[in-house]
Amino acid sequence: MAEFHPLCIRAEKLYDWVTRQVDKELTFSGPAGLAELDFDCDGEEGADDPCDLLPPGEDFIVTVVEVEDTVECSEVGTRRNVFVPELGIELQEVKIRKQGSFVVELRLDEDDVDPICTSGEIDFCLFEKFLLCAPEGTEVDCDVFDFSGSGVVCCINGEFSSLQLTLHICQSVQVHADVILEIEGAECRPREDIILPISRLCPEIAFPPQCPEIFPAHNGHHKEK
């Protein structure tokens, strides 16, 4: 086995990482709300009233669909140091902005492939505050990894009254910085190949489980400089 010796490496260190779901309520009411939604029903564009197509005693199935590559989140403003007595440490207040566009699709049956009505693109923007370990010199990355929504259309006497939506936004926020580490280790070399006794078709690309018992083989204490 190779002898361990001090090595200096540059690596990205993760200072903090949290996930959070935010639920945003939106309401579109009356003629102004209907005009803002700009529904296209049965291929006819221009502020159509979906309630004209709703059979008595039934409700629309409301689906919120992200406009491709529009939903994003990022850090804005300046950070503020905040002492947290319960933890006895100082953290940073970080402001995160989420914005993007979506459309609302209405169906009468869950099995319907095509919606009976589709809204125009609707923009949204909201801010949140996070308490993070984000000292000066670190960067904050935010990623929206899931976006969905639900809602209810209210029709009164066969006419549009309101659409109440709830956006569900799942976000991952990471704080990181490049650091120089001194470690005890040795250069890695490939192990002996293990030949499979049978032929296999190539599987779909996935993250395979590691084999820490055989590779990499090293010990030592990690020390940050």
C-alpha positions as MATLAB code, in Angstrom:
seq = 'MAEFHPLCIRAEKLYDWVTRQVDKELTFSGPAGLAELDFDCDGEEGADDPCDLLPPGEDFIVTVVEVEDTVECSEVGTRRNVFVPELGIELQEVKIRKQGSFVVELRLDEDDVDPICTSGEIDFCLFEKFLLCAPEGTEVDCDVFDFSGSGVVCCINGEFSSLQLTLHICQSVQVHADVILEIEGAECRPREDIILPISRLCPEIAFPPQCPEIFPAHNGHHKEK';
ca = [
       0.000    0.000    0.000;
       1.285    3.457   -0.869;
       2.636    5.631    1.943;
       0.568    8.627    2.955;
       2.099   12.085    2.786;
       0.803   15.663    3.081;
      -1.097   16.958    0.050;
      -2.529   20.405   -0.668;
      -5.694   20.443   -2.751;
      -8.165   23.092   -3.819;
     -11.760   22.066   -3.285;
     -15.232   23.526   -3.056;
     -16.428   23.477    0.534;
     -20.124   23.446    1.386;
     -20.769   25.840    4.276;
     -24.532   25.373    4.503;
     -27.377   23.650    2.684;
     -31.114   23.863    3.273;
     -34.266   23.008    1.365;
     -37.591   24.765    1.777;
     -41.062   24.632    0.297;
     -42.900   27.908   -0.202;
     -46.611   28.095   -1.015;
     -47.731   31.248   -2.821;
     -51.430   32.130   -2.942;
     -52.764   33.951   -6.015;
     -56.330   35.085   -6.721;
     -57.799   36.311  -10.006;
     -61.241   37.851   -9.513;
     -63.978   39.239  -11.728;
     -63.648   40.602  -15.255;
     -60.187   42.042  -14.524;
     -58.910   38.673  -13.312;
     -60.390   36.895  -16.319;
     -58.727   39.379  -18.660;
     -55.382   38.883  -16.882;
     -55.663   35.109  -17.267;
     -56.346   35.527  -21.006;
     -57.766   32.027  -21.438;
     -57.686   30.287  -24.806;
     -60.578   27.815  -24.840;
     -61.115   25.373  -27.695;
     -58.564   27.202  -29.814;
     -60.227   30.611  -29.592;
     -57.847   33.214  -28.166;
     -58.800   36.263  -26.161;
     -60.114   36.285  -22.577;
     -62.518   33.356  -23.050;
     -64.771   32.515  -20.107;
     -64.118   28.851  -19.192;
     -67.369   28.781  -17.226;
     -69.226   28.769  -20.551;
     -67.837   25.246  -21.096;
     -68.427   23.847  -17.603;
     -71.351   21.380  -17.417;
     -73.714   21.825  -14.444;
     -72.545   20.089  -11.287;
     -68.956   19.614  -12.456;
     -65.648   21.286  -11.573;
     -62.500   21.974  -13.535;
     -59.286   20.116  -12.782;
     -56.712   22.903  -12.448;
     -53.072   22.288  -13.384;
     -50.189   24.749  -13.147;
     -47.443   24.262  -15.743;
     -44.076   26.026  -15.662;
     -43.103   27.903  -18.802;
     -39.906   26.105  -19.780;
     -36.651   27.600  -18.485;
     -38.288   30.634  -16.854;
     -38.422   29.711  -13.153;
     -35.256   30.721  -11.318;
     -34.071   31.836   -7.904;
     -31.051   33.861   -6.833;
     -29.590   35.895   -3.999;
     -30.437   39.603   -3.991;
     -29.486   42.531   -1.784;
     -26.875   42.506    0.965;
     -26.379   40.052    3.804;
     -26.926   40.998    7.441;
     -25.236   39.364   10.428;
     -27.717   37.926   12.921;
     -26.776   36.409   16.281;
     -28.882   33.362   17.132;
     -28.968   32.995   20.949;
     -30.404   29.468   20.826;
     -27.359   28.268   18.881;
     -24.816   30.690   20.302;
     -23.503   31.566   16.833;
     -23.712   34.371   14.310;
     -25.378   33.582   11.000;
     -26.184   35.674    7.958;
     -29.619   36.773    6.787;
     -29.773   36.088    3.046;
     -32.533   37.301    0.726;
     -33.614   34.941   -2.051;
     -35.771   35.970   -5.005;
     -37.833   33.470   -6.982;
     -39.429   34.463  -10.261;
     -40.709   32.961  -13.465;
     -43.779   32.296  -15.570;
     -46.468   29.632  -15.710;
     -49.728   28.817  -17.462;
     -52.958   27.407  -16.048;
     -54.577   24.430  -17.756;
     -58.215   23.428  -17.175;
     -59.574   19.929  -17.807;
     -62.881   18.221  -17.179;
     -61.291   14.773  -16.762;
     -57.883   13.731  -15.436;
     -57.436   11.415  -18.410;
     -57.815   14.231  -20.941;
     -54.532   14.737  -22.766;
     -55.316   18.222  -24.032;
     -56.749   20.894  -21.739;
     -60.077   22.467  -22.587;
     -58.675   25.905  -21.664;
     -55.134   27.269  -21.335;
     -54.272   30.643  -19.853;
     -51.736   33.090  -21.154;
     -48.328   33.258  -19.476;
     -48.548   34.552  -15.903;
     -45.496   36.072  -14.219;
     -44.695   35.792  -10.526;
     -41.966   37.094   -8.220;
     -41.478   36.627   -4.481;
     -38.798   37.117   -1.837;
     -37.799   35.076    1.198;
     -35.229   35.426    3.963;
     -32.945   32.590    5.074;
     -30.617   32.339    8.065;
     -27.489   30.669    6.696;
     -23.836   30.173    7.458;
     -22.796   32.544    4.679;
     -19.771   34.589    5.802;
     -18.059   37.079    3.529;
     -16.273   35.321    0.676;
     -18.905   32.632    0.175;
     -21.376   32.326   -2.684;
     -25.047   31.389   -2.448;
     -26.633   29.170   -5.105;
     -30.376   28.581   -5.278;
     -32.128   25.964   -7.381;
     -35.866   25.381   -7.846;
     -35.995   21.592   -8.140;
     -39.778   21.230   -8.223;
     -42.596   23.561   -9.272;
     -46.299   22.774   -9.259;
     -49.629   24.221   -8.282;
     -53.278   23.592   -7.567;
     -56.393   25.681   -7.755;
     -60.142   26.098   -7.946;
     -62.283   27.907  -10.515;
     -65.406   29.539   -9.085;
     -68.327   29.992  -11.495;
     -71.480   31.835  -10.387;
     -74.597   31.645  -12.555;
     -72.487   30.259  -15.380;
     -70.038   33.172  -15.361;
     -66.436   33.416  -14.159;
     -66.138   34.691  -10.594;
     -62.579   33.835   -9.549;
     -59.613   31.510   -9.846;
     -57.728   30.743   -6.647;
     -54.260   29.266   -7.111;
     -51.581   27.936   -4.805;
     -48.060   27.674   -6.225;
     -45.815   25.046   -4.625;
     -42.122   25.897   -5.035;
     -39.406   23.543   -3.745;
     -35.980   25.129   -3.521;
     -32.470   24.076   -2.580;
     -30.112   26.753   -1.226;
     -26.386   26.052   -0.873;
     -23.531   28.195    0.433;
     -20.064   27.362   -0.866;
     -16.544   28.676   -1.387;
     -13.242   27.444   -2.799;
     -10.784   26.505   -0.034;
      -7.270   25.061    0.185;
      -7.054   21.842    2.187;
      -4.059   19.970    3.559;
      -4.734   16.259    3.763;
      -2.807   13.089    4.434;
      -3.065   10.824    1.443;
      -1.538    9.278   -1.624;
      -2.182    9.487   -5.323;
      -4.973    7.181   -6.406;
      -4.334    4.458   -8.914;
      -6.845    2.146  -10.596;
      -7.589   -1.194   -8.995;
      -7.611   -4.503  -10.817;
     -10.641   -4.900  -13.066;
     -13.284   -7.445  -12.075;
     -14.536   -9.195  -15.194;
     -18.214  -10.064  -15.251;
     -18.907  -13.688  -16.202;
     -21.893  -12.672  -18.348;
     -22.591  -10.075  -21.016;
     -24.963   -7.285  -20.130;
     -26.719   -4.557  -22.047;
     -25.709   -1.051  -21.103;
     -28.121    0.237  -18.426;
     -29.461    3.763  -18.266;
     -27.013    6.286  -16.872;
     -27.397    6.481  -13.097;
     -25.353    7.205   -9.994;
     -23.981    3.755   -9.049;
     -23.259    2.729   -5.449;
     -19.651    3.170   -4.340;
     -17.300    0.464   -3.081;
     -15.521    2.219   -0.191;
     -14.132   -1.081    1.077;
     -11.730   -1.246   -1.891;
     -11.498    2.232   -3.470;
     -10.186    4.752   -2.659;
      -8.006    3.169    0.025;
      -6.663    5.904    2.296;
      -6.964    7.241    5.826;
      -5.910   10.405    7.491;
      -7.198   13.540    9.083;
      -8.430   16.424    6.974;
      -7.301   19.842    7.997;
      -8.514   23.084    6.448;
      -6.086   25.877    5.875;
];
